[in-house]
Amino acid sequence: MGLDKTVAGLAQALAEAGLRDGMTLSFHHHLRNGDGVLNMALDGASSLGVKGLKVAASSIFPVHAPLVGHVKNGTVTDLDVNYMSGPVADLVSSGGVSSTVTFRTHGGRPRAIESGELSVDIAVIAAPTCDCRGNISGVIGPSACGSLGYAMADAAHAKTVIAVTDNLISRVVPASIDQSLVDIVVPVGSIGDPSGIVSGTTKIPRNPVALTIARYAASAIDASGLWREGVSFQTGAGGASLATALYLREIMVDRGFRGSFAMGGITSQMVRFLEDGLVDNLYDVQCFDLDAVRSLGVNRGHVEVSASLYASPGNKGPLVDDLDVVILGAAEIDLDFNVNVHTDSSGRIIGGSGGHSDTAAGAKLTVVVAPLVRARLPMVVDRVIAVSTPGSTVDLLVTERGMAVNPSRPELKEALERAGLPVFSIGHLRDIALSMTGIPEEVRPQGRVVAEVEYRDGRIIDRIRAIE
Amino acid sequence: MGLDKTVAGLAQALAEAGLRDGMTLSFHHHLRNGDGVLNMALDGASSLGVKGLKVAASSIFPVHAPLVGHVKNGTVTDLDVNYMSGPVADLVSSGGVSSTVTFRTHGGRPRAIESGELSVDIAVIAAPTCDCRGNISGVIGPSACGSLGYAMADAAHAKTVIAVTDNLISRVVPASIDQSLVDIVVPVGSIGDPSGIVSGTTKIPRNPVALTIARYAASAIDASGLWREGVSFQTGAGGASLATALYLREIMVDRGFRGSFAMGGITSQMVRFLEDGLVDNLYDVQCFDLDAVRSLGVNRGHVEVSASLYASPGNKGPLVDDLDVVILGAAEIDLDFNVNVHTDSSGRIIGGSGGHSDTAAGAKLTVVVAPLVRARLPMVVDRVIAVSTPGSTVDLLVTERGMAVNPSRPELKEALERAGLPVFSIGHLRDIALSMTGIPEEVRPQGRVVAEVEYRDGRIIDRIRAIE
């Protein structure tokens, strides 16, 4: 076996890694709501009697509900995340975490790790396939998740790296994270629940509001002049975004041109772009479905990228800086085009930046797609509850009732108007929303600051308060 | 074009990189004796009037003769290399470089760069193919050299990284070194002379001495018990080494077993092992011929590795630690099994460690193959002129007149004797050599110290003196 780094059990591994009170443990979120590793590691830490840990997890999902207990018993005192939803987010919103949570972005997190600003003592890496030396791949195994892009900075910079795997094989080649970075390998029965990791396939919505938004968005992107030979783009896995990409694809096929690359979280839809020859490359920081996982394993043009290469403003040229078009969602957008993806309209934490502000900063055209009204509340507001993405990096809002262009982009506004698209001021869209919802009760959270929103470059751009 | 980092001319690029007196410039040697980039960069530096540079080049070849002039005019004052041959080596041996040269190993160099011990101001990377953002591949282009393993630590850690390319294409995917690491791209007419970069094919020798050594070596490796299902190995590109691998291959085929991996500098011979299903993987830090370059581009099992992953003792598990068998050469070997690959028998510098001491330290069985007499001088000596690889890491010497086992490996000696192989004490082999050559004049260089031999872990294990 040569270099055998296997250790029986995560608690034992954490003990060997020298886990002590106050340390920082990091986790990646490619297993999403199927992840079993974060809970397993914190149970292990708790069994060792350790207190005051910081959990630096790229994202936290409902499956991580047991973390609530670890906060309550003092095992964990600090959270550093790019995104959180579910019971842990609710705990933070209710003021149940006494320290202030740091919200980063997908690009800001590797920047902070690489610069030493976020120092990780122990990185715990969920490894869908691993060998005894610590060579890791996400492409195969019962819990295959595809790309391991978010774990790469952690693996490269943490003092100790523990790989946790439910598929120990004799040798992993090629490795996404290699043996030169990994200290300990822990074989376990299961690292997660495959049904929560990736969906079998990502479905295009039939919801008429989403389809209307998508038609408008595709037309606007086309009218911008950027949807042309060699275009690079990122679309999300949300319904309107998927539908927009479908319309954009039709434009490509009809006019017979090809894009250069698509990137971000990769869906089967993007795989179709690649396999049908409509783009040359997919840059993949995370796979959203099984088809993306398969493609990453077989297509030379589909490459795994680190979160740093994807989006960090600290390196010499992240891929986001090369984006022509990005399509993003929003929980709220305000009259200055600031976007909130951290909280819902009541101020409750429901997400986080992820790569939202990174791609918005990099892309030539940042399009926010969202329904004008959601749960009987206006999506366009005077002032967002939390600024996730500064309005200066958002060019266009598209809703089912029309679109609004950032005043800093008059030439874009002209182009859309020339194309006969329904362009309004964002204030007008707010008024339409209010006419549908009535003026809602002002519900800005008034509690203490429970979280800080750190922009990708390290500046704190907003603070989130507890709901009282 | 998005992120366009192109700059016209290396002098301009060096100026933009802030080149100043006393800085350290690094270079990689995959273009070997066909490299045009080191000379071009130093001409550029010289044209800027800069003085006192340190050249940290993984290797220096005869093609780098113009460096002699740059030393003489003071542009370059310090050399930090893993290997050197030709006019620059002669200059050092004659005392023509006033500072002491640091000789490192292929694993020690990335260790020193990653730890900050060797701080590189500007890495100049010969890029067989590159895009304007700095994504680099060695697999295609008129000067294709295959793996870029030795350049990776430089690219990751140098303050400024300049890629020099003669094949600027629209987008490089996959990239061996990516845009997040590269500051400046310099398109030039040619980065080198392809005929000096890689040979068309690596030939097995017909020389009877080499074939005898190879037969003995293969039999000894077989008798050691390590040549079995799953074996991992590294062989060099020297004649006896190539022939040994040929015999070892026959043993595999005859007995119907397979190895796990071969690694190091990769030749067409190793590609045959892979493509004939005799090993699962090739770990490639450098391609020695065009067939290796081709294979790296098409075979999933043939993967490029960094010099750090290959051999650094500073990381969490270099590949050399997983080697069963390595076959190495020697200019001299002494009664303590210390090997000299830095100088010839007269003390003139003719090479350097490369990966010699790294693989010797890692492998379960380190075999040195060499003719007992070379240029009418004994290869086995009382005391080597320079210790490149400590005898404690060498297990077996094989010559055409018999073999000698390190006394620290009595069980190996027994196994070889049981197999009926001609095993002698190393003193006896020295005596045979002396009986052939007569007692040579003692010619240890007596000049000042011109170079230090740094072991892979950073310890200075020997000093090389000038020839007077």
Contacts between the chains, C-beta under 8 A, distances in Angstrom:
chain1	res1	chain2	res2	distance
A	2	B	232	7.5
A	2	B	321	6.7
A	2	B	322	3.8
A	3	B	317	4.9
A	3	B	321	5.4
A	3	B	322	5.7
A	5	B	317	7.2
A	133	B	317	5.6
A	133	B	322	6.7
A	134	B	316	7.1
A	134	B	317	6.5
A	161	B	316	7.3
A	170	B	260	7.7
A	171	B	260	6.2
A	171	B	261	7.4
A	171	B	280	6.8
A	171	B	281	7.0
A	173	B	261	8.0
A	173	B	280	7.2
A	173	B	281	4.8
A	173	B	301	6.5
A	173	B	303	5.8
A	174	B	300	7.4
A	174	B	303	5.1
A	178	B	305	7.9
A	178	B	309	5.6
A	179	B	309	7.4
A	179	B	316	6.9
A	179	B	317	4.3
A	179	B	319	7.6
A	180	B	306	7.9
A	180	B	308	6.0
A	180	B	309	4.5
A	180	B	312	7.2
A	180	B	315	3.9
A	180	B	316	5.7
A	180	B	317	5.8
A	180	B	318	6.2
A	181	B	315	7.1
A	181	B	316	6.0
A	182	B	316	5.9
A	182	B	317	7.2
A	183	B	316	5.4
A	232	B	2	7.5
A	260	B	170	7.7
A	260	B	171	6.2
A	261	B	171	7.4
A	261	B	173	8.0
A	280	B	171	6.8
A	280	B	173	7.2
A	281	B	171	7.0
A	281	B	173	4.8
A	300	B	174	7.4
A	301	B	173	6.4
A	303	B	173	5.8
A	303	B	174	5.1
A	305	B	178	7.9
A	306	B	180	7.9
A	308	B	180	6.0
A	309	B	178	5.6
A	309	B	179	7.4
A	309	B	180	4.6
A	312	B	180	7.2
A	315	B	180	3.9
A	315	B	181	7.1
A	316	B	134	7.1
A	316	B	161	7.3
A	316	B	179	6.9
A	316	B	180	5.7
A	316	B	181	6.0
A	316	B	182	5.9
A	316	B	183	5.4
A	317	B	3	4.9
A	317	B	5	7.2
A	317	B	133	5.6
A	317	B	134	6.5
A	317	B	179	4.3
A	317	B	180	5.8
A	317	B	182	7.2
A	318	B	180	6.2
A	319	B	179	7.6
A	321	B	2	6.7
A	321	B	3	5.4
A	322	B	2	3.8
A	322	B	3	5.7
A	322	B	133	6.7
